Amino acid sequence: MKQSWVNGLTEQEELDLRGNFVASKLTRSRLEDLLKQKITSSSTSTRSKKSYNSPNWAYEQADFIGYERALHEIINLLK
């Protein structure tokens, strides 16, 4: 569990949150799988040959990279 989850919480809130975090292992694991599927799906569509014909290709690539980075940050918070 990342420290950022408990920053600014009271001692009791931290204990409650840590207990809930441990109890939600299955849900967090499933969410991680779903986020990884989204990354794979987005990556596949971004790398299709059709996307290279877009005049906005560079912006689309930047958007994909930002989207992927955000999903990876969420995945890291789930561990």
ChimeraX attribute file (.defattr): number of C-alpha atoms within 10 A of each C-alpha:
attribute: neighborCount
match mode: 1-to-1
recipient: residues
	/A:1	12
	/A:2	10
	/A:3	7
	/A:4	8
	/A:5	14
	/A:6	15
	/A:7	9
	/A:8	9
	/A:9	11
	/A:10	10
	/A:11	10
	/A:12	9
	/A:13	12
	/A:14	15
	/A:15	13
	/A:16	11
	/A:17	15
	/A:18	15
	/A:19	11
	/A:20	11
	/A:21	16
	/A:22	11
	/A:23	11
	/A:24	12
	/A:25	13
	/A:26	10
	/A:27	12
	/A:28	17
	/A:29	14
	/A:30	11
	/A:31	15
	/A:32	20
	/A:33	13
	/A:34	13
	/A:35	17
	/A:36	16
	/A:37	12
	/A:38	15
	/A:39	18
	/A:40	13
	/A:41	11
	/A:42	15
	/A:43	15
	/A:44	10
	/A:45	12
	/A:46	17
	/A:47	11
	/A:48	10
	/A:49	9
	/A:50	9
	/A:51	14
	/A:52	14
	/A:53	9
	/A:54	11
	/A:55	9
	/A:56	10
	/A:57	13
	/A:58	11
	/A:59	11
	/A:60	15
	/A:61	16
	/A:62	11
	/A:63	12
	/A:64	17
	/A:65	16
	/A:66	12
	/A:67	15
	/A:68	19
	/A:69	13
	/A:70	12
	/A:71	17
	/A:72	16
	/A:73	11
	/A:74	14
	/A:75	18
	/A:76	12
	/A:77	15
	/A:78	18
	/A:79	12
